[in-house]
Amino acid sequence: MISGMPYHAVDAELFALQATAARKVAAYNSIASDDHEARDAALRDLFGRVAGWALVQPPIYVDFGIHIHLEDTCFINTGAVFLDSADITFGKRVFVGPRVQFLTATHPVKPEERCFGTPEGPLLNFGVTNIAEPITVGDDCWIGAGAIILPGVAIGAGTTVGAGAVVTKSLPERVIAFGTPARIVRSVDE
């Protein structure tokens, strides 16, 4: 899964890991906004790494949680979605607007490679092939509200992604990009 190789997404072990994450997410999302210690402890239990200060506003959704890594001083606004079948890594001083999606999993485009088995009978007789690729967000990035970051994308340090952008390809350092698909509009230094 995390290696970038195709994997069977309908898997009992993966379902168990997702169930554990779902319980932790439900607990995190229910913590009172003024209970900073409990929220911080729950976030550190849910995510793979939280290196320093982080504020992640609920509600959030994760697939596994254990593949999400935050460096110091990260703010993630409400409604974030982390489909973390591969690593999602944030640098220092990253700010994320509301309802941003980080999607590491994708499927083969050929239907005969995407699904196999039959949906009749037990769920585990049916197969869906996934491929996961990591997402990296460099230091000092700002991701605008409603942006979607797709598998395999690396966003260079100091880059701003505009609201509603769909980032399909990696972006270099210190640029502003927006649109669908996201395109570089200018340098942040202009």
N, C-alpha and C positions, 0 to 999 in steps of 0.2 A: 504494500500500500504506500508506504512512505518513500519507497525507492524509485517511484516514477514508473514502475512496471504495472501492467494490467493486473487487477485483482478482482475477486468475486465479492461484490458488495453485499450480497445476501448471505451472511455468514454468522453463525451462532456466537462466535467469539467477539466479532465486531458489534453485534447487537448488544452483548453484555456490557462492553465498554461504553456504548452509547447510552445504555440504560443508567449506568453509574453516573455518567456526565449529566444526563437529564435530571437526576435527583439533585445533583450539586447545583445545577442551573436554577432549578425551582427554589432551592434554599436561598441561593444568592439573590434571586429576583425578589424574594419576599422580605429581605432584611430592610429595616427602616432606614431612610436616607440619612438620619443623623447618627446612626450606629456605625461610625467609621471603623472602629476596631474589628467588629464582627464582619463587616463587608470586606475589609482588607484580608482578614484571615480566610474567608470563604473564597476570595479571588485567588489567593496563593494556593489554596487546596485544589481549585478547579484548573488553573492554567499550569502549563509545564514549568514556566519560570516567570517570576515578577522580581526584577532586579532591584527596584527601588520604589519610589512613590508612583502610584498609579491610581487613577480614578476612572472607573468604568461604570457608566450610568445604566442601571437596569431599565427595561428588561433587555437581556441579551439572549442569543441562541448560539450554542456550540454543538458540533457533532461529537467531539471527543474531549476537547479542552486541553489535553496533555501536550498537544502540538503547538500551543500558542505561547509565544515567548515575548515578554515586554522588558525593555531596558528602562532606565530611570526616567521619570517625568513623562508619563504617557497619560493623555486624557482621551477617552473614547466616549462619545455621547450616546444617548439612548437608542435602542433598537438595533444595535450592531448584530450582524450574523457572521459567524465564523464556521465555515465548513472546512474543518481542519483535518482532512485525511492526510495531509502533508503539513510540514511546518509553516506557520505564519509567524514571522519574526518582525518586531518593531524595534527601531533604534531609539535613541534618546530624544526627548522633547518632541514626540509625535502627537499631533492633535487630529482627531477624527470626528467629523460631524455626525449628526443623527442619521440612522438608517443606512449606514454603509455596510456593504456585503463583501466579505473576503472569501472567495470560493476556490478551494484548491482542487476539488474533484471535477472531473469531466468524464465523458463517455466516448467510445469510438463513434465515428460518424456513420460507418456502415452498419445497417440494422442487424445483419447476420453476425456481426462481431459484438454487438451491444447486449443482446438478450439471448439466453439459451434456456433449455428446459421448458417446463410447462407451469403456468400459474395454478393449475388444478392440484388439489391435495395440499400437503404441508408446504408452508411458505418456502422452506429451504430447498424444495425441488425446483424452484425458479431461480434463474441466475441473471444478474445484471453485472456487466463488466464496467469497472471504473478505472480511471487512471488519475493519479494525484501528482501534482507538481507544486513545489513550495512557492510561497509569496514572501517577499522581503520588502519592508518599508524602511528606508534609511533614516538617519538622524535628521531632526528638524523639518520633517515633512508635515504638511497639512492636507488632509483628505476631506473634501467638501461633502456636504449632506447628500445622501442618496447615491453616492458613487458605488460602482461595482468593480471590484478588482478580481480579474480572472486568473486561472491557474498559470503558474510559471512566471508571473510578473515580478520584476524587481523595480522598485521606485527609488531613484537616486536621492542622496542626501539633499535637503533644502528645497525639494520639489513641492509644488502646490498642484493638487488635482482638483479641478472645479466641480461644483455641485452637479450631480447627475451624470458625470462622466462614466463611460464604460472603458476601463483600461484593459486592452487586449494584448498589449506588447509592453515590454520594459521601457522605462523612461530614464533619461540621464539625470545627473545632478543639476539642481538649481534652475529648473524650468517650470513654466506654468502650462498645464495641459488641461483641456476640457473637450467635451463633445462625445459623440457616439459614432464610431470608436474615438477614444481620446486622441487628440493630436496636439503637438507642441505649438503653442501660440507665440511664446516669447521666453526670454530668460527672465528670471526674477530680478536680475541686476539692471535691466533696461529702465 
